[in-house]
């Protein structure tokens, strides 16, 4: 049966009451950010924070993950809540008094709030253990920023950590702009794009700039490839199921009067459905090979699959929207009008189990969400008041799904 208004009101109140301690934890994490899959300091802060909660805890073998299982008071299925832990190679310029103490490393994407928020949810659930008909798997994950940490944790068994496959999974991402503080946003189906990376090397033949006919210049060929790729995405893919190709780097040559032997392009490719994601590599490669061949040159394409599409289960989005509106007010939930073109490795989890991923507004109070520094910016700042919202929503999702049974 759905959670009662009284239960949701108590969750909201208890989440607000633990805000000071969660802020303290968040700031400790923010001062000591770590990158990638090996996060020993972050891992220890998590282990210390959850130690009093009587959880079944294990750490990863191939990465600094923490998996904690909270056993409910009665038998039932298991659900999963996730918080990613890694930071970015960014030099902080936020002006916060608790700014990063590590040169060139910053929690510029808000993962410190994700970790603190998941600890907050664990505390709320531990206080309600006797009400739970089932278990909750707490997934503290390294390596979201391009290192496929979620996939590695799946390989190490996180989805079955409670003894049976989880029946649902929930995750969130704080937003330092776009959404006002405390607003929850999600949508059914595609929530985030797939993101791939490509390196193209055009092989020519070097020569003197005064006699290009005696060389095989890869530079104009590379330039033609860039433009042709933009035509490809508008002419070979449905405008309502788009592909975005951005060539972010072009490298060739050493000086103005020498024709180089090679030119290199580096690009990112975003797509919004698994069907289109599957088609892009062949079509991308065909364009590159065809243009190179038309000029008598060759090219190699190193197409690297990144994170897949993050797709939300419609019924779980309905659960989220209903709980948020009941607990926080009708205006607290926003149906996202379209997917975001960022990518997220929680997609690997949602490929295997139902669930939903949602955005949580954390624009600093007093700042305009339209102009505040965006996630990944060296100036990014996050409203810590959001730590009174995220844990309450995650806890409500877990409790509501467990109350539904297997």
C-alpha positions in Angstrom: 0.0 0.0 0.0 1.2 3.6 -0.7 3.1 5.4 2.0 0.8 7.4 4.3 0.9 11.2 4.5 2.0 10.8 8.1 5.0 8.6 7.0 6.0 11.1 4.3 5.7 14.0 6.7 7.9 12.2 9.2 10.5 11.5 6.5 10.6 15.1 5.5 11.0 16.3 9.1 13.7 13.7 10.0 15.6 14.5 6.8 15.6 18.2 7.7 16.8 17.4 11.3 19.9 15.6 10.1 20.9 18.4 7.7 23.7 19.8 9.9 25.5 16.5 10.1 25.1 15.8 6.4 26.6 19.2 5.6 29.5 18.4 7.8 30.1 15.1 6.0 29.7 16.8 2.6 32.3 19.4 3.4 34.8 16.8 4.6 34.3 15.0 1.2 34.6 18.3 -0.7 37.9 19.2 0.9 39.5 15.8 -0.1 38.2 15.0 -3.6 39.6 12.0 -5.4 39.4 11.0 -9.1 38.6 7.7 -10.8 38.3 4.2 -9.4 40.7 4.4 -6.5 39.2 6.6 -3.8 40.7 5.4 -0.4 40.0 8.6 1.6 36.4 8.9 0.3 35.8 5.2 0.9 37.0 5.6 4.5 34.8 8.6 5.1 31.8 6.5 3.9 32.7 3.5 6.0 33.0 5.7 9.1 29.7 7.4 8.4 27.7 4.2 8.1 29.5 2.2 10.8 26.8 2.9 13.5 23.9 1.7 11.3 24.2 -2.1 11.6 24.6 -2.8 7.9 26.2 -5.7 6.0 29.2 -3.9 4.4 31.7 -5.0 1.8 34.2 -3.1 -0.2 35.2 -3.7 -3.8 38.1 -5.7 -5.0 38.8 -3.9 -8.3 37.7 -0.4 -7.2 37.2 1.6 -4.0 33.5 0.9 -3.8 31.3 0.3 -0.7 28.2 -1.9 -0.9 26.1 -1.9 2.3 22.9 -4.0 2.7 20.3 -2.8 5.2 18.1 -5.8 6.2 14.5 -5.0 6.8 12.5 -6.3 9.7 10.4 -8.6 7.5 11.1 -10.7 4.5 10.7 -9.2 1.0 12.5 -8.1 -2.1 15.5 -5.8 -2.3 15.9 -2.4 -3.9 19.0 -0.4 -4.6 19.9 3.2 -3.9 23.1 4.7 -5.6 25.5 7.5 -4.9 28.6 8.2 -7.0 31.7 9.3 -5.2 34.4 10.5 -7.6 35.5 14.1 -8.4 36.9 15.8 -11.5 40.3 17.1 -12.6 39.2 20.7 -12.1 41.0 23.5 -10.2 38.4 24.9 -7.8 37.5 28.6 -8.1 34.2 28.5 -6.1 35.2 30.7 -3.2 33.7 28.3 -0.7 35.4 28.3 2.7 35.6 24.5 2.5 37.1 24.4 -1.0 39.2 21.5 -2.2 42.6 21.1 -0.5 44.0 19.1 -3.5 45.4 21.0 -6.4 43.7 20.3 -9.7 40.9 18.2 -8.2 37.4 19.3 -7.3 33.9 18.0 -6.6 32.6 20.1 -9.4 29.7 17.8 -10.3 28.2 17.5 -6.8 29.1 13.9 -6.1 30.0 14.9 -2.6 26.3 15.7 -2.1 25.4 12.4 -3.6 27.5 10.5 -1.1 26.3 12.6 1.9 22.7 12.2 0.7 23.0 8.4 0.4 24.3 8.3 4.0 21.3 10.4 5.0 19.0 7.9 3.3 20.7 5.0 5.0 20.1 6.7 8.4 16.5 7.3 7.7 16.0 3.7 6.6 17.9 2.3 9.6 15.5 4.2 11.9 12.6 2.5 10.0 14.1 -0.9 9.7 11.1 -2.6 11.4 8.7 -1.1 8.8 10.6 -2.6 5.9 9.4 -5.8 4.2 12.7 -6.4 2.4 16.2 -5.1 2.1 18.0 -2.0 0.7 21.3 -2.2 -1.1 23.3 1.0 -0.8 25.7 1.5 -3.7 28.6 3.9 -3.1 30.3 4.0 -6.5 33.6 5.3 -7.7 34.5 6.1 -11.3 31.3 7.6 -12.7 33.2 10.3 -14.6 34.2 8.1 -17.6 35.6 5.1 -15.8 32.5 2.8 -16.0 32.4 2.3 -12.2 28.8 1.2 -12.2 29.5 -1.6 -14.8 32.5 -2.7 -12.7 30.3 -2.9 -9.5 27.7 -4.8 -11.4 30.4 -7.3 -12.4 31.3 -7.6 -8.8 27.7 -8.4 -7.9 26.1 -5.2 -6.5 22.7 -6.0 -8.0 22.6 -9.3 -6.1 24.3 -8.1 -2.9 21.2 -8.8 -0.8 21.0 -12.4 -1.9 18.6 -11.9 -4.8 18.4 -9.5 -7.7 17.1 -6.1 -6.7 13.7 -5.4 -8.1 14.2 -1.6 -8.6 17.0 0.9 -8.5 17.0 4.7 -7.8 19.6 7.4 -8.3 19.8 11.2 -8.4 22.0 14.0 -9.6 22.2 17.4 -8.1 22.2 20.4 -10.4 24.1 23.6 -9.6 22.0 25.5 -12.1 18.9 25.0 -14.3 16.7 23.8 -11.4 15.8 25.8 -8.3 16.9 24.3 -5.0 14.7 21.4 -4.0 12.9 20.9 -7.3 12.8 17.3 -8.5 12.8 16.6 -12.3 12.5 13.4 -14.3 10.8 11.8 -17.2 9.8 8.4 -18.5 12.0 6.8 -21.1 15.2 8.4 -22.2 16.5 10.7 -19.4 20.1 11.0 -20.5 22.0 10.4 -23.8 24.5 7.8 -24.7 28.0 9.2 -25.2 30.7 7.8 -27.3 34.1 9.2 -28.3 35.9 8.9 -31.6 39.5 9.5 -32.8 39.9 9.8 -36.6 43.3 9.8 -38.2 43.5 11.0 -41.8 46.7 9.6 -43.4 48.2 11.7 -46.2 51.6 12.4 -47.4 53.6 15.4 -46.3 55.3 18.0 -48.5 56.1 21.7 -49.0 53.3 24.2 -48.8 54.2 25.7 -52.1 53.7 22.4 -54.0 50.6 20.8 -52.6 50.1 18.7 -55.8 53.2 16.7 -54.9 51.8 15.9 -51.5 48.6 14.4 -50.2 47.3 17.0 -47.9 45.2 15.5 -45.0 44.1 18.9 -43.6 41.3 19.9 -46.2 40.1 16.3 -46.0 39.8 16.5 -42.3 37.9 19.7 -42.6 35.6 18.2 -45.1 35.0 15.3 -42.8 33.9 17.6 -40.0 31.3 19.3 -42.2 30.1 16.0 -43.7 29.5 14.6 -40.2 27.2 17.5 -39.5 25.2 16.7 -42.7 25.1 13.0 -41.8 23.4 13.6 -38.5 20.6 15.7 -40.1 20.1 13.5 -43.2 20.6 10.0 -42.0 18.9 10.1 -38.6 15.3 11.0 -37.5 15.1 14.6 -36.2 13.0 13.2 -33.3 15.7 10.6 -32.5 18.7 12.8 -33.0 22.5 12.4 -33.0 24.8 15.1 -32.0 28.4 15.0 -33.2 30.9 17.6 -31.8 34.5 17.6 -33.1 36.3 19.1 -30.1 39.9 18.8 -31.3 41.7 19.0 -34.7 45.4 18.6 -34.7 47.8 18.7 -37.7 51.1 20.1 -38.8 53.9 22.1 -37.2 54.2 25.3 -39.1 52.5 27.3 -41.9 54.4 26.1 -44.9 54.7 22.4 -44.3 52.0 20.0 -45.4 51.7 17.4 -42.6 51.4 13.6 -43.2 48.5 13.2 -40.8 45.5 15.1 -39.3 43.7 13.9 -36.2 40.1 14.7 -35.2 38.6 13.9 -31.8 34.9 13.9 -31.4 32.1 13.1 -29.0 28.9 11.5 -30.3 25.5 11.7 -28.4 22.4 9.7 -29.2 19.1 9.2 -27.4 17.9 5.7 -28.2 19.6 2.3 -28.2 18.5 1.7 -31.8 20.2 4.8 -33.0 23.2 4.3 -30.7 23.7 1.0 -32.5 23.7 2.5 -36.0 26.1 5.4 -35.5 29.5 3.7 -35.6 28.9 2.2 -39.1 27.5 5.4 -40.5 30.2 7.6 -39.0 32.9 5.3 -40.3 31.4 5.2 -43.8 31.4 9.0 -44.1 35.1 9.2 -43.0 36.2 6.4 -45.3 34.3 7.7 -48.2 35.6 11.3 -48.0 39.2 10.1 -47.5 38.9 7.7 -50.5 37.5 10.5 -52.7 40.7 12.4 -52.2 43.0 9.4 -52.6 43.8 9.2 -48.9 43.0 6.7 -46.1 41.6 7.2 -42.6 41.3 5.1 -39.5 38.4 5.4 -37.1 38.9 4.5 -33.4 35.2 4.5 -32.2 35.0 4.0 -28.5 31.7 3.1 -26.9 30.9 5.2 -23.8 27.9 5.1 -21.5 24.6 3.8 -23.0 21.3 5.7 -22.9 19.8 6.2 -19.4 16.2 5.1 -19.7 13.7 5.4 -16.9 10.9 2.9 -16.3 7.6 4.8 -16.7 5.9 3.1 -13.6 8.9 4.1 -11.4 8.7 7.7 -12.7 5.1 7.7 -11.7 6.1 6.5 -8.3 8.7 9.3 -8.0 6.3 12.1 -9.1 3.5 10.9 -6.8 5.8 10.7 -3.7 7.5 14.0 -4.3 4.2 15.9 -4.8 2.7 14.3 -1.7 5.7 14.9 0.5 7.0 18.2 -0.8 4.1 19.8 -2.6 2.6 19.8 -6.1 5.1 22.3 -7.4 8.1 20.3 -6.2 8.1 18.0 -9.2 8.7 18.9 -12.8 8.3 16.5 -15.7 11.4 17.2 -17.8 10.3 18.4 -21.3 13.2 16.5 -23.0 16.2 14.4 -22.1 19.5 15.9 -21.1 22.4 15.3 -23.5 24.8 14.4 -20.7 25.6 10.8 -20.0 25.6 8.7 -16.8 26.8 5.2 -16.0 23.7 4.5 -13.8 22.5 3.6 -17.3 24.1 0.2 -16.8 22.0 -0.5 -13.7 18.8 0.6 -15.5 19.6 -1.7 -18.4 19.2 -4.6 -16.0 16.5 -3.6 -13.5 13.5 -1.2 -13.4 14.1 2.2 -11.8 14.4 5.9 -12.3 17.1 8.5 -12.3 16.2 12.1 -11.4 17.6 15.6 -11.2 17.6 17.5 -7.9 17.9 21.3 -7.9 20.8 22.6 -5.9 21.2 26.1 -7.3 22.7 28.3 -4.6 20.0 30.3 -2.8 19.7 33.7 -4.2 21.2 32.8 -7.6 19.4 32.6 -10.9 19.2 29.0 -12.1 19.5 30.3 -15.7 22.9 32.0 -15.1 24.5 30.1 -12.1 27.7 28.2 -12.8 26.9 24.8 -14.3 28.1 21.4 -13.1 31.7 20.7 -14.0 32.6 24.4 -13.8 35.4 25.5 -11.6 33.0 28.1 -10.1 30.2 25.5 -9.5 28.5 25.9 -6.1 25.7 23.7 -4.7 23.0 24.5 -2.2 23.5 22.3 0.8 19.8 22.7 1.6 19.2 20.1 -1.1 20.6 17.5 1.4 17.3 17.8 3.3 15.4 16.7 0.1 17.4 14.0 -1.6 17.6 11.6 1.3 13.9 11.9 2.0 13.0 11.2 -1.7 15.4 8.2 -2.0 14.1 6.8 1.3 10.4 7.2 0.2 11.1 5.5 -3.1 12.7 2.5 -1.3 10.0 2.2 1.3 7.2 2.6 -1.2 8.6 0.0 -3.6 9.3 -2.5 -0.8 5.7 -2.0 0.5 4.6 -3.2 -3.0 6.2 -6.5 -2.5 8.0 -8.8 -5.0 
